[in-house]
């Protein structure tokens, strides 16, 4: 009972910790994005004065630097799936052209920082697309102090990086919680599904931030991970909501899961076989995500139409609505903005998974509390309030249970002279008498088996066959303790107990009750023998 209360308290504290983490995260985001005093050199966008299309499909951008002095030390622009070469007066001053070989034809995405000085009048930036699909991407060029531009980009992206990392940390927390609490609480798979979905989305989201692009060196690896994470996020997303909302759309769910698996295998195989790489198949990845979201949205709408306004449905309605808005905005931004287009989605995902996990853990709390109350009622129903031993109800349940009887021992005891004690010294003394006998009986036999108070002054202990006991020694020990209690207890009455025992014998006992009856007969023989002494 105490353990249940401690567990309930732990879950409540865990909910509070989740809330604190979210608040701290918002505070950190705010503190790290406050306006700071800027350098005198302002970062400004610069437009190429000419663009030329080369024979191999590359584009050459000509940029005039003649009006910028020595304070401007860097030309910065973002490229995705494009090789970069920069020339000044016919000399190469910068390049980003290394591809992934086996891992892919793309050099990945990168913020290119090109060092410039006041002697440079013109630079030519040549961009060669890895795929035709990105050939129309036009970069935005910025000029200013290199360190200042880097700091501004990093500072602007830090809140999104923190939100993304929180999603990853949160998913790992769910895994840890499931590992440590599953055996104790028999948790469902909902937390695991939510953990996997959060992990894949968090890793994808982290990889897509400007901050990660600035600090990560392995651009080839980072160009592959987002697509893999997006494809892997679909199955746990569908499985979680199917379980959480009780959708049970078995056929549709299986179709989506199989389609997702086929898509993952096909798209990945095509990428490494150089048939069509991940970026070229992005539309199919986005389509699969759209189908999965549509499945969940459709289920929510159906439940609302059936007037199911449960807590789960309300949370999903709010969360999915925010998620859909963010997804639409971010998809539009992806095709319009160069760089980190996921400006809103990661915040909505973080809020959404926090809400879902909070509700799951809250539901677990409620189950724990209900279980604790049920156990209390069960204990009250099966326990004798005076002695703390199991009562007659528990004994009858044991008698009716289907179990192996070979080798079990029944020990019975009966308090002598209880009626005389009640008549002479009152019922309080009689209750004390019963309690004393129960304590001694349980102290001797309870370590080997289960003790019951089967009647007013009658007790029974069932010792399983797995326990090796010397019954004669235990009976002598029991009677010795009764004698000691009489000698040292200074009670008004004299404690007397008759005891008997029997081991199950298939030739003598047809069932459990027959065994107990033989133990009773042994006890009555002991009672008669004690009276004749």
SEVO-53351 format. One line per 3 residues: number of its first residue (from 1); their letters; for each residue x negated, z, y negated of C-alpha. Coordinates in Angstrom, 1 decimal, padded with zeros to 4 digits. Example, Ala and Ser with C-alpha at 12.3 -4.5 7.8 and 13.67 -1.06 7.14 Angstrom:
1) AS) -012.3:007.8:004.5  -013.7:007.1:001.1
end
This chain:
1) XXX) 000.0:000.0:000.0  -002.8:000.9:-002.3  -004.6:-002.3:-001.4
4) XXX) -001.6:-004.3:-002.4  -001.4:-002.6:-005.8  -005.2:-003.3:-006.3
7) XXX) -004.7:-006.9:-005.3  -001.8:-007.3:-007.7  -003.8:-005.7:-010.5
10) XXX) -006.7:-008.1:-009.7  -004.5:-011.2:-010.1  -003.1:-009.9:-013.4
13) XXX) -006.6:-009.4:-014.6  -007.6:-012.9:-013.5  -004.7:-014.4:-015.5
16) XXX) -006.0:-012.5:-018.5  -009.5:-013.8:-017.9  -008.2:-017.3:-017.9
19) XXX) -006.5:-016.8:-021.2  -009.6:-015.3:-022.7  -011.7:-018.2:-021.5
22) XXX) -009.3:-020.7:-023.1  -009.3:-018.7:-026.5  -013.1:-018.4:-026.4
25) XXX) -013.4:-022.1:-025.8  -011.3:-022.9:-028.8  -013.4:-020.5:-030.9
28) XXX) -016.6:-022.1:-029.8  -015.2:-025.6:-030.5  -014.3:-024.5:-034.0
31) XXX) -017.6:-022.8:-034.7  -019.7:-025.7:-033.6  -017.7:-028.3:-035.5
34) XXX) -017.5:-026.6:-038.9  -018.8:-028.6:-041.8  -022.5:-028.1:-042.4
37) XXX) -024.7:-029.0:-045.3  -025.7:-032.6:-044.8  -029.0:-034.2:-045.6
40) XXX) -029.2:-036.1:-048.8  -029.5:-039.4:-046.9  -026.0:-040.3:-045.9
43) XXX) -025.2:-042.1:-042.7  -023.4:-045.4:-043.4  -022.0:-048.2:-041.4
46) XXX) -023.8:-051.5:-041.8  -022.4:-054.9:-041.0  -024.4:-057.8:-039.7
49) XXX) -024.6:-060.7:-042.2  -024.7:-063.3:-039.3  -023.8:-063.5:-035.6
52) XXX) -025.0:-066.2:-033.3  -023.8:-067.0:-029.8  -026.8:-067.9:-027.6
55) XXX) -026.7:-070.3:-024.6  -026.9:-067.5:-021.9  -023.8:-065.8:-023.4
58) XXX) -025.7:-063.3:-025.4  -024.9:-062.5:-029.0  -027.5:-062.1:-031.7
61) XXX) -026.7:-059.9:-034.7  -028.8:-060.3:-037.9  -029.0:-057.2:-040.1
64) XXX) -030.4:-057.1:-043.6  -032.4:-053.9:-044.3  -033.9:-055.0:-047.6
67) XXX) -031.8:-052.6:-049.7  -032.7:-049.5:-047.7  -035.7:-047.3:-048.6
70) XXX) -038.0:-045.0:-046.5  -035.3:-042.3:-046.2  -033.5:-044.6:-043.8
73) XXX) -035.4:-044.2:-040.5  -032.9:-045.3:-037.9  -030.5:-048.1:-036.9
76) XXX) -028.0:-046.8:-034.3  -025.4:-048.5:-032.2  -023.6:-048.0:-029.0
79) XXX) -023.5:-050.4:-026.1  -021.7:-050.4:-022.7  -022.8:-052.7:-019.9
82) XXX) -025.0:-054.7:-022.3  -028.7:-055.2:-022.3  -030.4:-054.8:-025.7
85) XXX) -033.4:-056.3:-027.3  -034.3:-055.8:-031.0  -036.7:-057.9:-033.0
88) XXX) -038.3:-057.7:-036.4  -040.3:-060.7:-037.7  -040.4:-062.1:-034.2
91) XXX) -041.8:-058.9:-032.7  -039.9:-056.8:-030.2  -039.4:-053.3:-031.5
94) XXX) -036.8:-052.0:-029.1  -035.3:-052.8:-025.7  -032.8:-051.4:-023.2
97) XXX) -032.7:-053.8:-020.3  -033.2:-051.9:-017.1  -030.4:-052.5:-014.6
100) XXX) -029.5:-050.5:-011.5  -030.6:-053.0:-008.9  -028.8:-051.9:-005.7
103) XXX) -026.6:-049.5:-007.7  -025.3:-052.2:-010.1  -026.0:-055.0:-012.5
106) XXX) -025.3:-053.0:-015.6  -027.8:-051.0:-017.6  -025.0:-048.5:-018.3
109) XXX) -023.8:-047.1:-021.6  -026.2:-045.9:-024.3  -026.5:-045.0:-027.9
112) XXX) -029.5:-047.1:-029.1  -031.7:-045.5:-031.7  -034.0:-048.1:-033.2
115) XXX) -036.8:-046.9:-035.5  -037.0:-048.8:-038.8  -039.1:-048.5:-042.0
118) XXX) -039.0:-049.7:-045.6  -041.3:-052.7:-044.7  -038.6:-054.2:-042.4
121) XXX) -036.5:-056.8:-044.2  -034.4:-058.1:-041.3  -033.8:-057.2:-037.7
124) XXX) -032.2:-059.2:-035.0  -030.2:-057.4:-032.3  -029.6:-059.4:-029.1
127) XXX) -026.9:-058.1:-026.7  -026.5:-059.6:-023.3  -023.3:-058.6:-021.4
130) XXX) -023.6:-057.6:-017.7  -020.0:-058.8:-017.2  -017.9:-061.4:-018.9
133) XXX) -015.2:-058.8:-019.4  -017.3:-057.0:-022.0  -018.7:-060.0:-023.8
136) XXX) -016.2:-059.6:-026.6  -017.2:-056.0:-027.3  -018.5:-055.8:-030.9
139) XXX) -020.8:-052.8:-031.6  -020.7:-050.7:-034.7  -024.0:-050.4:-036.5
142) XXX) -025.0:-047.3:-038.4  -028.0:-046.7:-040.6  -029.5:-043.4:-041.9
145) XXX) -031.8:-040.6:-040.9  -032.3:-040.8:-037.1  -032.2:-037.0:-036.6
148) XXX) -029.2:-036.6:-038.9  -027.2:-039.4:-037.1  -028.1:-037.8:-033.7
151) XXX) -026.9:-034.4:-035.0  -023.7:-035.8:-036.4  -022.8:-037.6:-033.3
154) XXX) -023.7:-034.6:-031.1  -021.8:-032.2:-033.3  -018.7:-034.4:-033.4
157) XXX) -018.7:-034.6:-029.6  -019.5:-031.0:-028.7  -015.8:-029.8:-028.6
160) XXX) -014.9:-032.6:-026.2  -017.9:-031.8:-024.0  -017.0:-028.1:-024.0
163) XXX) -013.4:-028.9:-023.0  -014.6:-031.2:-020.2  -017.1:-028.6:-018.9
166) XXX) -014.4:-026.0:-019.0  -012.3:-028.2:-016.7  -015.2:-028.4:-014.2
169) XXX) -015.9:-024.7:-014.4  -012.2:-024.0:-013.9  -012.1:-026.2:-010.8
172) XXX) -015.0:-024.3:-009.3  -013.2:-021.0:-010.1  -010.2:-022.2:-008.2
175) XXX) -012.4:-023.1:-005.2  -014.1:-019.7:-005.3  -010.7:-017.9:-005.6
178) XXX) -009.3:-019.8:-002.6  -012.4:-019.1:-000.5  -012.3:-015.3:-001.2
181) XXX) -008.6:-014.8:-001.2  -007.2:-017.2:001.3  -007.6:-015.0:004.4
184) XXX) -006.1:-012.0:002.6  -003.2:-013.9:001.0  -002.8:-016.9:003.3
187) XXX) -002.7:-019.2:000.2  -001.3:-022.7:000.3  -003.3:-025.9:-000.2
190) XXX) -001.9:-026.3:-003.8  -004.9:-024.5:-005.3  -007.4:-026.7:-003.4
193) XXX) -005.6:-029.9:-004.5  -005.5:-028.7:-008.1  -009.2:-027.8:-007.8
196) XXX) -010.3:-031.2:-006.6  -008.2:-033.0:-009.2  -009.6:-030.8:-011.9
199) XXX) -013.2:-031.3:-010.6  -013.0:-035.1:-010.6  -011.3:-035.3:-013.9
202) XXX) -013.7:-032.8:-015.4  -016.8:-034.7:-014.2  -015.3:-038.0:-015.4
205) XXX) -014.4:-036.5:-018.8  -017.8:-034.9:-019.2  -019.6:-038.1:-018.4
208) XXX) -017.6:-040.0:-021.0  -018.5:-037.8:-023.9  -020.9:-038.9:-026.6
211) XXX) -022.8:-035.7:-026.2  -023.5:-036.4:-022.5  -024.5:-040.0:-023.3
214) XXX) -027.0:-038.7:-025.8  -028.6:-036.1:-023.6  -028.4:-037.8:-020.1
217) XXX) -031.3:-040.0:-019.1  -029.8:-041.6:-015.9  -027.5:-044.1:-017.5
220) XXX) -027.2:-046.1:-014.2  -025.9:-043.1:-012.3  -023.6:-042.2:-015.2
223) XXX) -022.2:-045.7:-015.2  -021.0:-045.3:-011.6  -019.7:-041.7:-011.5
226) XXX) -016.7:-042.2:-013.8  -015.1:-044.9:-011.7  -015.6:-043.0:-008.4
229) XXX) -014.2:-039.8:-010.0  -011.1:-041.7:-011.3  -010.4:-043.2:-007.9
232) XXX) -010.9:-039.9:-006.0  -008.7:-038.0:-008.4  -005.5:-039.9:-007.3
235) XXX) -005.0:-038.3:-003.8  -005.3:-034.6:-004.9  -003.1:-035.4:-007.9
238) XXX) -000.4:-036.7:-005.7  -000.8:-034.1:-003.0  -000.7:-031.2:-005.5
241) XXX) 002.4:-032.3:-007.3  004.2:-033.2:-004.0  003.6:-029.7:-002.8
244) XXX) 004.0:-027.9:-006.1  007.3:-029.5:-007.0  008.5:-029.8:-003.4
247) XXX) 009.0:-033.5:-003.8  008.6:-034.3:-000.1  008.6:-038.1:-000.7
250) XXX) 006.9:-038.7:002.6  007.0:-042.5:002.7  006.1:-043.1:-001.0
253) XXX) 003.4:-040.4:-000.8  001.8:-042.0:002.2  001.9:-045.4:000.6
256) XXX) 000.2:-044.2:-002.5  -002.4:-042.2:-000.5  -003.2:-045.2:001.8
259) XXX) -003.3:-047.6:-001.1  -005.6:-045.2:-003.0  -007.9:-045.0:000.1
262) XXX) -007.9:-048.8:000.5  -008.6:-049.3:-003.2  -011.5:-046.9:-003.1
265) XXX) -013.1:-048.6:000.0  -012.5:-052.1:-001.3  -013.6:-051.5:-004.9
268) XXX) -016.7:-049.6:-003.9  -017.7:-052.2:-001.3  -017.2:-055.0:-003.8
271) XXX) -019.4:-053.2:-006.2  -022.3:-052.7:-003.9  -022.0:-056.2:-002.5
274) XXX) -022.1:-057.5:-006.1  -018.8:-059.4:-005.7  -017.0:-057.5:-008.5
277) XXX) -018.5:-054.3:-009.9  -016.7:-051.2:-010.9  -016.2:-052.2:-014.6
280) XXX) -014.7:-055.5:-013.5  -012.1:-053.8:-011.3  -011.2:-051.1:-013.8
283) XXX) -007.7:-052.5:-014.3  -007.0:-051.8:-010.6  -008.2:-048.3:-010.9
286) XXX) -006.0:-047.7:-014.0  -003.1:-049.3:-012.1  -003.5:-046.9:-009.2
289) XXX) -003.5:-043.9:-011.6  -000.4:-045.3:-013.3  001.4:-045.5:-010.0
292) XXX) 000.5:-041.9:-009.1  001.6:-040.7:-012.5  004.9:-042.7:-012.2
295) XXX) 005.5:-041.0:-008.8  005.2:-037.6:-010.3  007.2:-038.5:-013.4
298) XXX) 010.0:-040.0:-011.3  010.2:-036.9:-009.2  010.4:-034.7:-012.3
301) XXX) 013.2:-036.9:-013.8  015.2:-036.7:-010.5  014.9:-032.9:-010.4
304) XXX) 016.0:-032.6:-014.0  019.0:-034.9:-013.2  019.9:-032.6:-010.3
307) XXX) 019.8:-029.7:-012.8  016.7:-028.1:-011.3  015.3:-026.2:-014.2
310) XXX) 012.8:-024.1:-012.1  009.6:-022.8:-013.7  007.6:-025.4:-011.9
313) XXX) 009.7:-028.3:-013.2  009.7:-027.0:-016.8  005.9:-026.6:-016.7
316) XXX) 005.4:-030.1:-015.2  007.8:-031.6:-017.7  005.9:-030.2:-020.7
319) XXX) 002.5:-030.8:-019.1  003.1:-034.3:-017.9  004.7:-035.3:-021.2
322) XXX) 001.6:-034.2:-023.1  -000.6:-035.8:-020.5  001.3:-039.2:-020.7
325) XXX) 001.0:-039.2:-024.5  -002.7:-038.5:-024.3  -003.2:-041.1:-021.6
328) XXX) -001.4:-043.8:-023.6  -003.4:-043.0:-026.7  -006.7:-042.9:-024.9
331) XXX) -006.1:-046.1:-023.0  -005.4:-047.9:-026.3  -008.5:-046.3:-027.8
334) XXX) -010.5:-047.5:-024.8  -009.9:-051.1:-025.6  -010.2:-050.6:-029.4
337) XXX) -013.0:-048.0:-029.8  -016.6:-048.3:-028.9  -018.0:-045.1:-027.3
340) XXX) -016.0:-042.0:-026.4  -012.3:-043.2:-026.4  -011.0:-040.2:-024.6
343) XXX) -010.3:-038.2:-027.8  -007.2:-036.4:-026.7  -006.8:-036.5:-022.9
346) XXX) -009.4:-034.0:-021.9  -007.7:-031.3:-024.1  -004.3:-032.0:-022.6
349) XXX) -005.8:-031.9:-019.0  -007.4:-028.6:-019.8  -004.2:-027.1:-021.1
352) XXX) -002.2:-028.6:-018.2  -004.4:-027.3:-015.4  -004.6:-023.9:-017.0
355) XXX) -000.8:-023.8:-017.1  -000.5:-025.0:-013.5  -003.1:-022.5:-012.2
358) XXX) -001.6:-019.7:-014.2  001.8:-020.4:-012.6  000.3:-020.7:-009.1
361) XXX) -001.5:-017.3:-009.5  001.6:-015.8:-011.1  003.6:-017.0:-008.1
364) XXX) 001.0:-015.4:-005.8  001.3:-012.2:-007.7  005.1:-012.2:-007.1
367) XXX) 004.6:-012.9:-003.4  002.1:-010.0:-003.2  004.5:-007.7:-005.0
370) XXX) 007.4:-008.7:-002.7  005.2:-008.3:000.3  004.1:-004.9:-000.9
373) XXX) 007.7:-003.8:-001.3  008.6:-005.3:002.1  005.8:-003.4:003.7
376) XXX) 006.9:-000.2:002.0  010.4:-000.7:003.4  009.0:-001.4:006.8
379) XXX) 006.9:001.7:006.7  009.8:003.8:005.6  011.9:002.3:008.4
382) XXX) 009.3:002.9:011.1  007.7:006.1:010.0  008.8:009.7:010.5
385) XXX) 008.8:011.2:007.0  008.0:014.8:008.3  005.0:014.1:010.5
388) XXX) 003.8:010.7:009.3  003.9:009.4:012.9  005.8:006.3:013.9
391) XXX) 009.5:007.2:014.6  012.0:006.4:017.3  012.8:003.0:015.8
394) XXX) 009.2:002.0:016.1  009.0:003.3:019.6  012.1:001.3:020.7
397) XXX) 010.6:-001.8:019.1  007.4:-001.2:021.2  009.5:-000.7:024.3
400) XXX) 011.3:-004.0:023.8  008.1:-006.0:023.0  006.9:-008.6:025.4
403) XXX) 003.4:-007.5:026.4  001.1:-007.0:029.3  001.7:-003.5:030.8
406) XXX) -001.2:-003.4:033.3  -003.5:-000.5:032.5  -001.6:001.1:029.6
409) XXX) -001.1:004.8:029.6  001.9:006.8:028.2  001.3:010.4:027.1
412) XXX) 004.3:012.6:026.3  004.5:016.0:024.8  007.3:018.4:024.2
415) XXX) 007.2:021.5:021.9  008.4:024.6:023.7  010.6:027.2:022.0
418) XXX) 011.5:025.2:018.9  015.2:026.3:019.0  014.1:030.0:019.2
421) XXX) 011.7:029.4:016.3  014.5:027.9:014.2  017.0:030.7:015.1
424) XXX) 014.5:033.5:014.5  012.4:032.3:011.5  014.5:029.5:010.0
427) XXX) 014.3:025.8:009.8  011.3:025.7:007.5  009.3:027.5:010.1
430) XXX) 010.7:025.0:012.7  009.6:022.1:010.5  006.1:023.6:010.2
433) XXX) 006.0:024.1:014.0  006.8:020.4:014.6  004.3:019.3:012.0
436) XXX) 001.5:021.4:013.5  002.2:020.0:017.0  002.3:016.4:015.6
439) XXX) -001.1:016.9:013.8  -002.8:018.2:016.9  -001.2:015.5:019.2
442) XXX) -002.2:012.7:016.8  -005.7:014.2:016.3  -006.4:014.2:020.0
445) XXX) -004.6:011.0:021.3  -004.2:009.0:018.1  -007.7:007.7:018.1
448) XXX) -007.1:005.9:021.4  -003.5:004.7:020.9  -000.3:004.8:018.8
451) XXX) 001.6:008.0:018.4  005.3:008.3:018.0  007.8:011.2:017.3
454) XXX) 010.5:010.1:019.7  012.8:013.1:019.2  013.2:016.4:017.5
457) XXX) 010.3:018.1:019.3  009.2:015.2:021.5  006.1:013.0:021.0
460) XXX) 004.6:010.0:022.8  001.3:008.1:022.6  000.8:004.7:024.1
463) XXX) -002.8:004.0:024.9  -003.7:000.3:025.6  -005.6:-000.8:028.6
466) XXX) -008.6:-001.7:026.5  -009.3:002.0:025.8  -011.3:003.8:028.5
469) XXX) -010.1:007.4:028.5  -010.6:010.5:030.6  -007.0:011.7:030.5
472) XXX) -007.6:015.1:032.2  -010.3:015.9:029.6  -008.0:014.9:026.7
475) XXX) -005.2:017.0:028.0  -007.5:020.0:028.3  -008.8:019.3:024.8
478) XXX) -005.2:019.2:023.5  -004.2:022.4:025.1  -007.4:024.0:023.8
481) XXX) -006.5:023.0:020.2  -003.0:024.5:020.7  -004.6:027.7:021.9
484) XXX) -007.0:027.8:018.9  -004.1:027.2:016.5  -002.2:030.1:017.9
487) XXX) -005.3:032.3:017.8  -006.5:031.4:014.3  -003.4:030.3:012.6
490) XXX) -001.7:033.6:012.3  001.8:032.0:012.5  004.9:034.1:012.9
493) XXX) 005.7:032.1:016.1  003.8:031.2:019.2  003.1:027.5:019.6
496) XXX) 003.8:026.1:023.1  003.6:022.5:024.3  004.1:020.8:027.6
499) XXX) 002.2:017.6:028.2  002.3:014.8:030.7  000.8:011.3:031.3
502) XXX) 001.1:008.3:033.5  -000.7:005.0:033.9  001.4:001.9:034.6
505) XXX) 001.6:001.0:038.2  003.5:-002.2:039.1  004.5:-000.6:042.5
508) XXX) 006.1:002.4:040.8  007.2:001.0:037.4  009.4:-002.0:036.9
511) XXX) 009.0:-001.9:033.1  007.8:000.1:030.1  010.7:002.6:030.2
514) XXX) 010.0:003.4:033.8  006.4:004.2:032.9  007.5:006.6:030.1
517) XXX) 010.0:008.2:032.5  007.2:009.0:034.9  005.2:010.5:032.1
520) XXX) 008.2:012.6:031.2  008.4:013.8:034.8  004.8:014.8:034.6
523) XXX) 005.4:016.6:031.4  008.4:018.6:032.9  006.2:019.6:035.8
526) XXX) 003.7:020.9:033.3  006.5:022.7:031.5  007.7:024.4:034.7
529) XXX) 004.2:025.3:035.7  003.6:027.0:032.3  006.8:029.1:032.6
532) XX) 005.8:030.4:036.0  002.4:031.5:034.8
end
